[in-house]
Amino acid sequence: MSEAPPPEAKTPGKAGGLWPVGLAVGLIWLGWQVALVPLAARAPSEHAIRLSPGSAEVLARAAEGEMRAGDMEDAGYLARLSLSRAPFDVEALRVLAMAEAEAGRTVQADELMTLAGNWSLRDSAAHSWLIESRLRQGNYASAFAHADTMVRRRADLRPQVFNLFSTAIETDPRAGPYLASELADSPPWRSEYLQSLYRRPNGLQLLAGLALGLEKTDGPFTSTELQSLYQALYQGRRIAGLQTIRETLDRPSTAAILVNGEFADQEAILPFGWQLGVGPGISVGLLNDDRRPELTALRVIHDARNAQELASQLVLMEPGTYRLSGRQRLENGRGRTGFAWQVQCLESSEIISEVRFQLDMDAQADWSSFQTRVVVPEQGCTAQIVKLVPINTGRRTDIVIWFSQLALERIP
């Protein structure tokens, strides 16, 4: 039996020797493609297009560059190419919208830019364009909504946008309700905007309009915001405006001439409400009487030396005759120092009424009543200050005195 011949040895072919070369070429190509991304991102537009002509991002950036150079036709062409590859590219959509606007196709431009603004809340250029466009159209609701989007994200743009808000409502009263609608939602920029109005020449007038416009919304002026407005009007001696706003809003209530004459521990909206004195040697507080806990009162601890006002508030009385009444109790103290409730005209500083309490009596266990007549003159006294002051100060001693149920009533 003859043996089978041995199998022939296999020799390597040409294909087996080329695969390392193919692998090297593939790796080089892959590395080049990886390197293209940062190169195309950093290179000038004309070079980036040559490096990566099919990249939607590169085309969009090139479109932006052409737009900045003023060639809107090329910018629009490149933007369309970019959108054909990436339909949701906001930058390309914005450039195309501007190209359409430049060509006079305003309706198409507005529609495209609206899409860009809706797709990206971060595209400040799109929102700026939309604000300007909407203002030209008189569409304040949309303009202010886009402005709100910008200032929520870009604090550095707030001064310019705040000026836009104020200018709009100064030049067109129809814009006021739309701005009030934005503020009613209590956006994070609300306080900053309201404060900016105090630095504007006619800012108090704008603030007054906003206070009235916001009152019936879900975001009326807070007590702090209203107090800032009241105090600015008061310090500027704009009493007529102050009175109008207070009576319209009824904050605080105008049911009584004097606010919180019972001295209850409640929030005040100055200058309507008690401004309590603070200083060395004095302590003024709204407390419950320690003998009659149901009675709220003003308790004054005084060293008989500090001459500053102890409590004060602004009132608005028409010319005529009034009665100031109340109750008081001396807890501790004797000497020549006393106290007085005074009514003073704001404009002339004239004291038109005063009732004094001399400490020539022993401490009182019970409350005693007092009253005095107040005559508001016809001229020069449109607003008044009711205040508690120490008199004959100088020699140190310890005094504790209480007041309660203070009231101002008109005498027919």
Beta strands, then each sheet from edge to edge (+ up, - down):
strand 1: 275-276
strand 2: 282-288
strand 3: 296-302
strand 4: 311-315
strand 5: 320-332
strand 6: 338-345
strand 7: 351-358
strand 8: 368-376
strand 9: 384-391
strand 10: 399-410
sheet 1: 1+ 4- 9+ 6- 7+
sheet 2: 2+ 3- 10+ 5- 8+
end
